[in-house]
Amino acid sequence: MANPFTPGASGPAGPWDPRNPHRPQQNFSQRWQRFTRVWSNNWRLNGPNITQAIVALNLLVFVMQEVLKLFPVASATFTSYTALISGYSLFYPWTLLTSAFMHTGFTHILMNMLILYFVGKELEKLLGHRAFLSMYLISALGGSVAYVLWHGAAISAVMGASGAIYGLFGAMMTVYNRIGSRSQGMLLFLFITLFVPIFFGNVAWQAHLGGFITGAALSTLMMRGLPIWRSASINKRMAIYGTFMTVLLLIAWSARLVFALFF
């Protein structure tokens, strides 16, 4: 039997071989229409749209970081305005979130994006797109705030999506607990990646822990919050409890820095 995947002596060009004269050709407009159709279908079915968009944004920022390394001054300027530097974050508050879209190297972003995709797509299916995006960003904020609470006015830069990703882990753990599902594998992974790095340098384990606690707390509020809002939609509950968590985190962050810098 001829092999449809390979051209040459083993058979004619297969349907996926670009040299196949019968392979349908699509122009940019047709490809774009196909992409938007798939995106719309996934959006309607609670597919991983936001997860994919976050992964793409992280990859885009990483490519930008790598290109800027060719220009040391521009690279240093970009990093100083986007990475989280605890002691300066009171004056650059946006870095509490922008730092979650930056990475230190290829291995760092590869591991984070693989974990983000496989965990994120499951949680996005449960929460819906808007609530999932809120969970991700608030978890990132929680990770950054925890780092600042520990380090105070320190001036070392930190970056990475780990805080946000651990927030997704925290949320999934509460879901598993609520439905009575076993999660030993996730617990082992969390132990290895959350607690083991405490004994090694150059790992912002405080952000991991802060993101995990934030995601778990927010997820718990979403499922077991005040009785008056338990029947509300997921998006409404996220708006209420997400705002509460955000305000709480920002108060803790600003109070810690004001105390560290002025007292």
NUKEZA-139314 format. One line per 5 residues: their letters; for each residue x, y, z of N, C-alpha, C. Coordinates in nm, 2 decimals. Example, Ala and Ser with C-alpha at 12.3 -4.5 7.8 and 13.67 -1.06 7.14 Angstrom:
2
as) 1.32/-0.57/0.78/1.23/-0.45/0.78/1.32/-0.33/0.78  1.28/-0.22/0.71/1.37/-0.11/0.71/1.29/0.00/0.79 $
END
This chain:
263
manpf) 0.09/-0.12/0.00/0.00/0.00/0.00/0.09/0.12/0.00  0.06/0.22/-0.08/0.13/0.34/-0.09/0.12/0.42/0.04  0.22/0.49/0.08/0.22/0.57/0.20/0.17/0.71/0.16  0.05/0.75/0.21/0.00/0.88/0.17/0.07/1.00/0.23  0.16/0.97/0.33/0.22/1.08/0.40/0.35/1.12/0.34 $
tpgas) 0.41/1.04/0.25/0.54/1.07/0.20/0.54/1.06/0.05  0.62/1.14/-0.03/0.62/1.13/-0.17/0.74/1.04/-0.21  0.76/1.02/-0.34/0.87/0.95/-0.39/0.83/0.80/-0.43  0.94/0.72/-0.41/0.92/0.58/-0.45/0.81/0.50/-0.37  0.78/0.55/-0.25/0.68/0.48/-0.17/0.54/0.51/-0.21 $
gpagp) 0.52/0.60/-0.30/0.39/0.63/-0.35/0.38/0.78/-0.39  0.26/0.82/-0.44/0.24/0.96/-0.48/0.24/1.05/-0.37  0.26/1.18/-0.40/0.26/1.28/-0.30/0.13/1.27/-0.22  0.14/1.27/-0.08/0.02/1.26/0.00/-0.06/1.39/0.01  -0.17/1.39/0.07/-0.26/1.51/0.07/-0.20/1.62/0.16 $
wdprn) -0.10/1.59/0.25/-0.04/1.70/0.33/0.09/1.74/0.27  0.14/1.68/0.16/0.27/1.72/0.10/0.24/1.84/0.02  0.33/1.95/0.04/0.31/2.07/-0.04/0.33/2.06/-0.19  0.39/1.95/-0.23/0.42/1.93/-0.37/0.30/1.85/-0.44  0.20/1.82/-0.36/0.08/1.75/-0.42/0.01/1.85/-0.51 $
phrpq) -0.01/1.82/-0.63/-0.08/1.92/-0.72/-0.23/1.93/-0.69  -0.28/1.83/-0.62/-0.42/1.84/-0.59/-0.45/1.89/-0.45  -0.34/1.93/-0.38/-0.36/1.99/-0.24/-0.42/2.13/-0.26  -0.53/2.15/-0.19/-0.60/2.28/-0.20/-0.52/2.39/-0.15  -0.52/2.50/-0.23/-0.44/2.62/-0.20/-0.53/2.73/-0.14 $
qnfsq) -0.49/2.79/-0.03/-0.57/2.89/0.03/-0.49/3.02/0.03  -0.56/3.13/0.00/-0.50/3.26/0.01/-0.51/3.31/0.15  -0.46/3.43/0.18/-0.46/3.49/0.31/-0.60/3.51/0.36  -0.69/3.56/0.27/-0.83/3.59/0.31/-0.90/3.46/0.35  -0.88/3.35/0.28/-0.94/3.23/0.31/-0.89/3.17/0.45 $
rwqrf) -0.76/3.18/0.47/-0.70/3.14/0.59/-0.75/3.22/0.71  -0.77/3.35/0.69/-0.82/3.43/0.80/-0.96/3.40/0.83  -1.04/3.38/0.73/-1.18/3.34/0.75/-1.19/3.21/0.82  -1.11/3.11/0.79/-1.11/2.99/0.86/-1.07/3.01/1.01  -0.96/3.09/1.03/-0.92/3.12/1.17/-1.03/3.18/1.25 $
trvws) -1.10/3.28/1.19/-1.20/3.35/1.27/-1.32/3.26/1.29  -1.35/3.17/1.20/-1.46/3.07/1.22/-1.43/2.97/1.33  -1.30/2.92/1.33/-1.26/2.83/1.44/-1.26/2.91/1.57  -1.21/3.03/1.57/-1.21/3.11/1.70/-1.35/3.13/1.75  -1.44/3.17/1.66/-1.58/3.19/1.71/-1.65/3.07/1.76 $
nnwrl) -1.62/2.95/1.70/-1.68/2.83/1.75/-1.62/2.79/1.88  -1.49/2.81/1.90/-1.43/2.78/2.03/-1.48/2.88/2.14  -1.50/3.00/2.10/-1.56/3.10/2.20/-1.69/3.06/2.24  -1.78/3.02/2.15/-1.91/2.98/2.18/-1.92/2.85/2.27  -1.82/2.76/2.25/-1.81/2.64/2.33/-1.72/2.64/2.45 $
ngpni) -1.68/2.76/2.49/-1.59/2.78/2.60/-1.46/2.71/2.58  -1.41/2.72/2.46/-1.28/2.66/2.42/-1.17/2.75/2.48  -1.04/2.71/2.45/-0.93/2.78/2.52/-0.88/2.91/2.45  -0.98/2.99/2.41/-0.94/3.12/2.34/-0.85/3.20/2.42  -0.89/3.23/2.55/-0.81/3.32/2.63/-0.68/3.26/2.66 $
tqaiv) -0.68/3.13/2.69/-0.55/3.06/2.72/-0.45/3.07/2.60  -0.50/3.05/2.48/-0.42/3.06/2.36/-0.37/3.21/2.34  -0.46/3.30/2.37/-0.42/3.44/2.36/-0.31/3.48/2.46  -0.32/3.43/2.58/-0.22/3.46/2.68/-0.09/3.40/2.64  -0.09/3.27/2.60/0.03/3.21/2.55/0.10/3.29/2.44 $
alnll) 0.02/3.33/2.34/0.07/3.40/2.23/0.13/3.54/2.27  0.07/3.60/2.37/0.12/3.73/2.42/0.25/3.71/2.49  0.26/3.61/2.57/0.39/3.57/2.64/0.50/3.55/2.54  0.47/3.47/2.43/0.57/3.44/2.33/0.61/3.56/2.26  0.52/3.65/2.23/0.55/3.77/2.16/0.64/3.86/2.24 $
vfvmq) 0.61/3.87/2.37/0.69/3.95/2.46/0.83/3.89/2.47  0.84/3.76/2.48/0.97/3.69/2.49/1.05/3.72/2.36  0.99/3.71/2.25/1.07/3.74/2.12/1.12/3.88/2.13  1.03/3.97/2.17/1.08/4.11/2.19/1.20/4.13/2.28  1.19/4.05/2.39/1.30/4.06/2.49/1.43/4.01/2.42 $
evlkl) 1.42/3.90/2.35/1.54/3.84/2.28/1.60/3.94/2.18  1.51/4.00/2.10/1.56/4.10/2.00/1.62/4.22/2.07  1.56/4.26/2.18/1.62/4.38/2.24/1.76/4.35/2.31  1.79/4.22/2.33/1.92/4.19/2.38/2.03/4.23/2.29  2.00/4.25/2.16/2.10/4.30/2.06/2.13/4.45/2.09 $
fpvas) 2.04/4.51/2.16/2.06/4.66/2.19/2.06/4.67/2.35  2.17/4.66/2.41/2.17/4.65/2.56/2.10/4.77/2.63  2.12/4.89/2.58/2.06/5.00/2.65/1.91/4.99/2.64  1.85/4.96/2.52/1.71/4.95/2.50/1.66/4.83/2.59  1.73/4.72/2.59/1.69/4.61/2.67/1.68/4.64/2.82 $
atfts) 1.78/4.71/2.87/1.78/4.75/3.01/1.67/4.84/3.04  1.64/4.94/2.95/1.53/5.03/2.97/1.39/4.96/2.97  1.38/4.87/2.88/1.25/4.79/2.87/1.23/4.71/3.00  1.34/4.64/3.04/1.33/4.56/3.16/1.29/4.65/3.28  1.35/4.76/3.29/1.33/4.85/3.41/1.19/4.90/3.42 $
ytali) 1.12/4.91/3.31/0.98/4.96/3.31/0.88/4.85/3.31  0.92/4.72/3.29/0.82/4.61/3.28/0.84/4.50/3.39  0.97/4.47/3.43/0.99/4.37/3.53/0.95/4.43/3.67  0.92/4.34/3.76/0.89/4.38/3.89/1.01/4.40/3.98  1.03/4.52/4.02/1.14/4.56/4.11/1.07/4.60/4.24 $
sgysl) 1.07/4.52/4.34/0.99/4.54/4.46/1.00/4.69/4.51  1.12/4.74/4.53/1.14/4.87/4.59/1.09/4.98/4.50  1.08/4.96/4.37/1.03/5.07/4.28/0.89/5.05/4.24  0.82/4.94/4.28/0.69/4.91/4.23/0.58/5.02/4.27  0.61/5.09/4.38/0.52/5.19/4.42/0.51/5.30/4.32 $
fypwt) 0.62/5.32/4.25/0.63/5.43/4.15/0.60/5.37/4.01  0.61/5.24/3.99/0.58/5.17/3.87/0.48/5.06/3.89  0.36/5.10/3.93/0.26/4.99/3.97/0.22/4.89/3.87  0.23/4.94/3.74/0.19/4.85/3.63/0.28/4.72/3.62  0.40/4.73/3.68/0.49/4.62/3.68/0.44/4.50/3.76 $
lltsa) 0.34/4.52/3.84/0.28/4.41/3.92/0.21/4.31/3.82  0.17/4.36/3.70/0.11/4.27/3.60/0.21/4.25/3.48  0.27/4.35/3.44/0.36/4.34/3.32/0.47/4.23/3.34  0.52/4.22/3.46/0.62/4.13/3.49/0.58/3.98/3.47  0.45/3.96/3.48/0.39/3.82/3.46/0.39/3.78/3.31 $
fmhtg) 0.43/3.87/3.22/0.43/3.84/3.08/0.58/3.84/3.03  0.67/3.84/3.12/0.81/3.83/3.08/0.88/3.71/3.14  0.99/3.67/3.07/1.06/3.55/3.11/1.21/3.56/3.09  1.28/3.48/3.17/1.43/3.50/3.17/1.50/3.42/3.07  1.44/3.32/3.01/1.51/3.24/2.91/1.41/3.14/2.85 $
fthil) 1.47/3.06/2.75/1.38/2.97/2.67/1.32/2.86/2.76  1.40/2.80/2.85/1.35/2.69/2.93/1.24/2.75/3.02  1.26/2.87/3.08/1.16/2.93/3.17/1.02/2.95/3.10  1.02/3.00/2.98/0.90/3.03/2.91/0.84/2.90/2.85  0.92/2.80/2.81/0.87/2.68/2.76/0.79/2.60/2.87 $
mnmli) 0.85/2.59/2.99/0.78/2.52/3.09/0.66/2.59/3.13  0.67/2.72/3.15/0.55/2.80/3.19/0.43/2.79/3.09  0.47/2.80/2.96/0.36/2.80/2.86/0.30/2.66/2.85  0.38/2.56/2.86/0.32/2.42/2.85/0.22/2.40/2.97  0.26/2.44/3.09/0.17/2.42/3.20/0.05/2.51/3.19 $
lyfvg) 0.07/2.63/3.15/-0.04/2.72/3.13/-0.14/2.67/3.04  -0.10/2.61/2.93/-0.19/2.57/2.83/-0.28/2.45/2.88  -0.21/2.35/2.94/-0.28/2.23/2.98/-0.37/2.26/3.10  -0.33/2.35/3.19/-0.42/2.38/3.31/-0.52/2.48/3.27  -0.48/2.58/3.19/-0.56/2.69/3.16/-0.68/2.65/3.08 $
kelek) -0.66/2.56/2.98/-0.78/2.52/2.89/-0.89/2.45/2.97  -0.85/2.38/3.08/-0.95/2.31/3.16/-1.02/2.41/3.25  -0.95/2.50/3.31/-1.02/2.60/3.39/-1.10/2.70/3.31  -1.06/2.73/3.19/-1.13/2.82/3.11/-1.27/2.76/3.07  -1.26/2.63/3.05/-1.39/2.56/3.01/-1.49/2.57/3.13 $
llghr) -1.44/2.57/3.25/-1.53/2.57/3.37/-1.58/2.71/3.40  -1.49/2.81/3.39/-1.52/2.95/3.43/-1.58/3.03/3.32  -1.55/3.00/3.19/-1.58/3.09/3.09/-1.47/3.19/3.06  -1.47/3.25/2.95/-1.35/3.33/2.90/-1.33/3.45/3.00  -1.43/3.53/3.02/-1.40/3.66/3.10/-1.36/3.63/3.24 $
aflsm) -1.43/3.53/3.31/-1.40/3.50/3.45/-1.26/3.43/3.45  -1.22/3.36/3.35/-1.09/3.29/3.35/-0.98/3.40/3.34  -1.00/3.50/3.25/-0.90/3.60/3.23/-0.89/3.68/3.36  -1.00/3.71/3.43/-0.99/3.78/3.56/-0.91/3.69/3.66  -0.94/3.56/3.67/-0.87/3.47/3.76/-0.72/3.48/3.73 $
ylisa) -0.68/3.47/3.61/-0.54/3.47/3.57/-0.47/3.60/3.61  -0.53/3.72/3.58/-0.47/3.84/3.61/-0.47/3.87/3.76  -0.57/3.83/3.83/-0.57/3.86/3.98/-0.47/3.76/4.05  -0.46/3.64/4.00/-0.36/3.55/4.05/-0.22/3.61/4.03  -0.19/3.66/3.91/-0.06/3.73/3.88/-0.04/3.84/3.98 $
lggsv) -0.14/3.92/4.00/-0.13/4.03/4.10/-0.10/3.98/4.24  -0.17/3.87/4.28/-0.14/3.81/4.41/0.00/3.76/4.42  0.06/3.70/4.31/0.20/3.66/4.32/0.29/3.77/4.33  0.27/3.88/4.26/0.36/4.00/4.27/0.35/4.06/4.40  0.23/4.08/4.46/0.21/4.14/4.59/0.28/4.05/4.70 $
ayvlw) 0.27/3.92/4.69/0.34/3.84/4.79/0.49/3.86/4.78  0.54/3.87/4.66/0.69/3.90/4.65/0.73/4.03/4.71  0.64/4.13/4.69/0.67/4.26/4.75/0.66/4.26/4.90  0.56/4.19/4.95/0.54/4.18/5.10/0.66/4.11/5.16  0.72/4.02/5.09/0.84/3.95/5.15/0.97/4.03/5.14 $
hgaai) 0.99/4.10/5.02/1.11/4.16/4.99/1.11/4.31/5.03  1.00/4.37/5.04/0.99/4.52/5.08/1.06/4.60/4.98  1.16/4.68/5.02/1.22/4.78/4.93/1.34/4.72/4.85  1.35/4.59/4.84/1.46/4.53/4.76/1.46/4.58/4.62  1.57/4.58/4.55/1.58/4.63/4.41/1.61/4.53/4.31 $
savmg) 1.60/4.40/4.34/1.62/4.30/4.24/1.50/4.28/4.16  1.52/4.25/4.03/1.41/4.24/3.93/1.36/4.09/3.93  1.23/4.07/3.91/1.18/3.94/3.90/1.07/3.94/3.79  1.06/3.83/3.72/0.96/3.82/3.61/0.92/3.68/3.59  0.81/3.66/3.53/0.76/3.52/3.50/0.61/3.51/3.52 $
asgai) 0.55/3.42/3.46/0.41/3.39/3.47/0.37/3.29/3.58  0.47/3.25/3.66/0.45/3.14/3.75/0.35/3.18/3.86  0.34/3.30/3.91/0.24/3.34/4.00/0.10/3.32/3.95  0.08/3.36/3.83/-0.05/3.35/3.77/-0.09/3.20/3.75  0.01/3.12/3.70/-0.01/2.98/3.68/-0.04/2.91/3.81 $
yglfg) 0.03/2.94/3.91/0.00/2.88/4.04/-0.14/2.92/4.09  -0.18/3.03/4.06/-0.32/3.07/4.09/-0.42/2.98/4.02  -0.39/2.94/3.90/-0.48/2.85/3.83/-0.47/2.71/3.90  -0.35/2.67/3.94/-0.34/2.55/4.02/-0.43/2.55/4.14  -0.42/2.67/4.21/-0.50/2.68/4.34/-0.64/2.67/4.31 $
ammtv) -0.69/2.73/4.20/-0.83/2.73/4.17/-0.87/2.58/4.13  -0.79/2.51/4.06/-0.82/2.38/4.02/-0.82/2.28/4.14  -0.74/2.31/4.24/-0.73/2.23/4.36/-0.87/2.24/4.43  -0.92/2.37/4.44/-1.04/2.39/4.51/-1.16/2.32/4.44  -1.15/2.32/4.30/-1.25/2.25/4.22/-1.25/2.10/4.25 $
ynrig) -1.13/2.05/4.25/-1.12/1.90/4.27/-1.17/1.87/4.41  -1.14/1.95/4.51/-1.19/1.93/4.65/-1.34/1.94/4.65  -1.40/2.03/4.58/-1.54/2.05/4.58/-1.62/1.93/4.52  -1.56/1.88/4.42/-1.63/1.77/4.35/-1.59/1.63/4.40  -1.49/1.63/4.50/-1.45/1.51/4.56/-1.36/1.42/4.47 $
srsqg) -1.29/1.49/4.38/-1.20/1.42/4.29/-1.06/1.41/4.35  -0.99/1.30/4.33/-0.85/1.28/4.38/-0.75/1.37/4.29  -0.65/1.42/4.36/-0.56/1.51/4.29/-0.42/1.49/4.34  -0.38/1.36/4.37/-0.25/1.34/4.42/-0.14/1.38/4.32  -0.16/1.36/4.19/-0.06/1.40/4.10/-0.03/1.55/4.10 $
mllfl) -0.14/1.63/4.11/-0.12/1.77/4.11/-0.06/1.81/4.24  -0.09/1.75/4.35/-0.03/1.78/4.48/0.12/1.75/4.48  0.16/1.64/4.42/0.30/1.61/4.41/0.37/1.71/4.32  0.31/1.75/4.21/0.37/1.85/4.12/0.39/1.98/4.20  0.29/2.02/4.27/0.29/2.14/4.35/0.40/2.14/4.45 $
fitlf) 0.42/2.02/4.52/0.52/2.01/4.62/0.66/2.03/4.56  0.68/1.96/4.44/0.81/1.97/4.38/0.84/2.11/4.33  0.74/2.18/4.27/0.77/2.31/4.20/0.74/2.43/4.30  0.67/2.41/4.41/0.64/2.52/4.50/0.74/2.52/4.62  0.76/2.41/4.68/0.83/2.40/4.80/0.98/2.37/4.79 $
vpiff) 1.01/2.29/4.69/1.15/2.25/4.67/1.23/2.38/4.63  1.18/2.47/4.54/1.26/2.59/4.51/1.30/2.68/4.62  1.23/2.66/4.74/1.26/2.75/4.85/1.41/2.73/4.89  1.46/2.61/4.87/1.60/2.58/4.91/1.70/2.61/4.80  1.66/2.68/4.70/1.75/2.72/4.59/1.74/2.87/4.57 $
gnvaw) 1.84/2.93/4.52/1.84/3.07/4.50/1.78/3.10/4.36  1.75/3.23/4.34/1.71/3.28/4.21/1.57/3.23/4.17  1.49/3.18/4.26/1.35/3.14/4.23/1.26/3.22/4.32  1.17/3.29/4.26/1.08/3.38/4.34/0.96/3.29/4.39  0.99/3.21/4.49/0.89/3.12/4.54/0.78/3.19/4.61 $
qahlg) 0.81/3.31/4.66/0.70/3.39/4.72/0.59/3.42/4.62  0.63/3.45/4.50/0.53/3.47/4.39/0.45/3.35/4.36  0.51/3.23/4.36/0.44/3.10/4.35/0.34/3.08/4.45  0.38/3.10/4.58/0.29/3.08/4.69/0.18/3.18/4.69  0.21/3.31/4.67/0.11/3.42/4.66/0.01/3.39/4.56 $
gfitg) 0.05/3.35/4.44/-0.04/3.32/4.33/-0.13/3.21/4.36  -0.07/3.10/4.42/-0.15/2.98/4.46/-0.26/3.02/4.56  -0.22/3.09/4.67/-0.32/3.13/4.77/-0.43/3.22/4.71  -0.39/3.31/4.63/-0.49/3.41/4.57/-0.59/3.33/4.48  -0.54/3.24/4.39/-0.63/3.16/4.31/-0.72/3.07/4.39 $
aalst) -0.66/3.01/4.49/-0.75/2.92/4.57/-0.85/3.00/4.65  -0.81/3.11/4.71/-0.91/3.19/4.78/-1.02/3.25/4.69  -0.98/3.30/4.57/-1.08/3.35/4.48/-1.18/3.24/4.43  -1.12/3.13/4.40/-1.21/3.01/4.36/-1.30/2.97/4.47  -1.25/2.97/4.59/-1.34/2.93/4.70/-1.45/3.03/4.72 $
lmmrg) -1.42/3.16/4.71/-1.52/3.26/4.72/-1.63/3.24/4.61  -1.58/3.21/4.49/-1.67/3.19/4.38/-1.77/3.08/4.41  -1.72/2.97/4.48/-1.81/2.85/4.50/-1.88/2.86/4.63  -1.82/2.92/4.73/-1.88/2.91/4.87/-1.90/3.05/4.93  -1.91/3.15/4.85/-1.92/3.29/4.90/-2.05/3.31/4.97 $
lpiwr) -2.08/3.44/4.99/-2.21/3.48/5.06/-2.33/3.42/4.99  -2.42/3.37/5.07/-2.54/3.30/5.01/-2.62/3.39/4.92  -2.62/3.52/4.94/-2.70/3.61/4.86/-2.65/3.61/4.71  -2.52/3.58/4.69/-2.47/3.58/4.55/-2.44/3.44/4.49  -2.47/3.34/4.56/-2.44/3.20/4.51/-2.51/3.17/4.39 $
sasin) -2.63/3.22/4.37/-2.71/3.19/4.25/-2.68/3.29/4.13  -2.59/3.39/4.16/-2.56/3.48/4.05/-2.47/3.41/3.94  -2.46/3.48/3.83/-2.38/3.42/3.72/-2.23/3.42/3.76  -2.16/3.34/3.69/-2.01/3.33/3.72/-1.95/3.46/3.70  -1.98/3.53/3.59/-1.92/3.66/3.56/-1.95/3.77/3.67 $
krmai) -2.08/3.76/3.72/-2.11/3.86/3.83/-2.04/3.83/3.96  -2.03/3.70/3.99/-1.95/3.66/4.11/-1.81/3.70/4.10  -1.75/3.68/3.98/-1.61/3.71/3.96/-1.59/3.86/3.97  -1.69/3.94/3.92/-1.68/4.09/3.93/-1.68/4.13/4.08  -1.76/4.07/4.16/-1.78/4.10/4.30/-1.65/4.06/4.38 $
ygtfm) -1.62/3.93/4.37/-1.51/3.88/4.45/-1.38/3.91/4.40  -1.37/3.92/4.26/-1.25/3.97/4.20/-1.21/4.11/4.24  -1.31/4.20/4.24/-1.28/4.33/4.28/-1.24/4.34/4.43  -1.31/4.26/4.51/-1.27/4.25/4.66/-1.13/4.21/4.67  -1.09/4.10/4.60/-0.95/4.05/4.62/-0.85/4.15/4.56 $
tvlll) -0.88/4.22/4.45/-0.79/4.31/4.40/-0.77/4.43/4.49  -0.87/4.48/4.55/-0.86/4.59/4.64/-0.78/4.55/4.77  -0.81/4.43/4.82/-0.73/4.38/4.93/-0.59/4.37/4.90  -0.55/4.31/4.79/-0.41/4.30/4.75/-0.34/4.43/4.73  -0.41/4.53/4.67/-0.35/4.66/4.65/-0.33/4.73/4.78 $
iawsa) -0.42/4.72/4.87/-0.40/4.78/5.01/-0.28/4.72/5.08  -0.27/4.59/5.07/-0.15/4.52/5.14/-0.02/4.56/5.07  -0.02/4.57/4.94/0.10/4.61/4.86/0.14/4.75/4.90  0.05/4.84/4.89/0.09/4.98/4.91/0.13/5.01/5.06  0.06/4.94/5.15/0.10/4.96/5.29/0.24/4.91/5.32 $
rlvfa) 0.27/4.79/5.26/0.40/4.73/5.28/0.51/4.82/5.23  0.49/4.88/5.11/0.59/4.96/5.05/0.61/5.10/5.12  0.50/5.16/5.16/0.50/5.28/5.23/0.58/5.27/5.36  0.55/5.16/5.43/0.62/5.13/5.56/0.77/5.11/5.53  0.80/5.03/5.43/0.94/5.00/5.40/1.02/5.12/5.35 $
lff) 0.96/5.21/5.28/1.03/5.32/5.22/1.04/5.44/5.31  0.94/5.46/5.39/0.93/5.59/5.47/0.94/5.57/5.62  0.95/5.45/5.67/0.96/5.43/5.82/1.08/5.34/5.85 $
END
